[in-house]
Amino acid sequence: MDLTVVNNEAQNRYEARTGQTVAGYSVYQATASIMVIEHTEVDPAYEGQGVGSALVQEMLDDVRAKGQHKVLAVCPFVRSWLGKHHDYRDLVYGATPSRVTD
């Protein structure tokens, strides 16, 4: 599947698109230094195909590249994803630095 993730700033959400179809999205609110990720949803037609994981990874890669925000994940899916991907800990608001044993 050819998936593109874009930041739709007008709707405060990152969208995972296949062609012109939105396969999934993550809604956020941003302040000057914190991005609160509120909700992630994947269209049922695309569930189980890695859309949610790709969306979260691309979104966080974009946040990291811009270097403006820490992330506060309210969304259970994003919290769970972050719990499995410790290499993104530097983006998490209030997280302690990772240890070598993590």
Secondary structure as a PSIPRED ss2 file (coil, helix, strand):
# PSIPRED VFORMAT (PSIPRED V4.0)

   1 M C   1.000  0.000  0.000
   2 D C   1.000  0.000  0.000
   3 L C   1.000  0.000  0.000
   4 T E   0.000  0.000  1.000
   5 V E   0.000  0.000  1.000
   6 V E   0.000  0.000  1.000
   7 N E   0.000  0.000  1.000
   8 N E   0.000  0.000  1.000
   9 E H   0.000  1.000  0.000
  10 A H   0.000  1.000  0.000
  11 Q H   0.000  1.000  0.000
  12 N C   1.000  0.000  0.000
  13 R E   0.000  0.000  1.000
  14 Y E   0.000  0.000  1.000
  15 E E   0.000  0.000  1.000
  16 A E   0.000  0.000  1.000
  17 R E   0.000  0.000  1.000
  18 T E   0.000  0.000  1.000
  19 G C   1.000  0.000  0.000
  20 Q C   1.000  0.000  0.000
  21 T E   0.000  0.000  1.000
  22 V E   0.000  0.000  1.000
  23 A E   0.000  0.000  1.000
  24 G E   0.000  0.000  1.000
  25 Y E   0.000  0.000  1.000
  26 S E   0.000  0.000  1.000
  27 V E   0.000  0.000  1.000
  28 Y E   0.000  0.000  1.000
  29 Q E   0.000  0.000  1.000
  30 A E   0.000  0.000  1.000
  31 T C   1.000  0.000  0.000
  32 A C   1.000  0.000  0.000
  33 S C   1.000  0.000  0.000
  34 I E   0.000  0.000  1.000
  35 M E   0.000  0.000  1.000
  36 V E   0.000  0.000  1.000
  37 I E   0.000  0.000  1.000
  38 E E   0.000  0.000  1.000
  39 H E   0.000  0.000  1.000
  40 T E   0.000  0.000  1.000
  41 E E   0.000  0.000  1.000
  42 V E   0.000  0.000  1.000
  43 D C   1.000  0.000  0.000
  44 P H   0.000  1.000  0.000
  45 A H   0.000  1.000  0.000
  46 Y H   0.000  1.000  0.000
  47 E C   1.000  0.000  0.000
  48 G C   1.000  0.000  0.000
  49 Q C   1.000  0.000  0.000
  50 G C   1.000  0.000  0.000
  51 V H   0.000  1.000  0.000
  52 G H   0.000  1.000  0.000
  53 S H   0.000  1.000  0.000
  54 A H   0.000  1.000  0.000
  55 L H   0.000  1.000  0.000
  56 V H   0.000  1.000  0.000
  57 Q H   0.000  1.000  0.000
  58 E H   0.000  1.000  0.000
  59 M H   0.000  1.000  0.000
  60 L H   0.000  1.000  0.000
  61 D H   0.000  1.000  0.000
  62 D H   0.000  1.000  0.000
  63 V H   0.000  1.000  0.000
  64 R H   0.000  1.000  0.000
  65 A H   0.000  1.000  0.000
  66 K H   0.000  1.000  0.000
  67 G C   1.000  0.000  0.000
  68 Q C   1.000  0.000  0.000
  69 H C   1.000  0.000  0.000
  70 K E   0.000  0.000  1.000
  71 V E   0.000  0.000  1.000
  72 L E   0.000  0.000  1.000
  73 A E   0.000  0.000  1.000
  74 V C   1.000  0.000  0.000
  75 C C   1.000  0.000  0.000
  76 P H   0.000  1.000  0.000
  77 F H   0.000  1.000  0.000
  78 V H   0.000  1.000  0.000
  79 R H   0.000  1.000  0.000
  80 S H   0.000  1.000  0.000
  81 W H   0.000  1.000  0.000
  82 L H   0.000  1.000  0.000
  83 G H   0.000  1.000  0.000
  84 K H   0.000  1.000  0.000
  85 H C   1.000  0.000  0.000
  86 H H   0.000  1.000  0.000
  87 D H   0.000  1.000  0.000
  88 Y H   0.000  1.000  0.000
  89 R H   0.000  1.000  0.000
  90 D H   0.000  1.000  0.000
  91 L H   0.000  1.000  0.000
  92 V E   0.000  0.000  1.000
  93 Y C   1.000  0.000  0.000
  94 G C   1.000  0.000  0.000
  95 A C   1.000  0.000  0.000
  96 T C   1.000  0.000  0.000
  97 P C   1.000  0.000  0.000
  98 S C   1.000  0.000  0.000
  99 R C   1.000  0.000  0.000
 100 V C   1.000  0.000  0.000
 101 T C   1.000  0.000  0.000
 102 D C   1.000  0.000  0.000
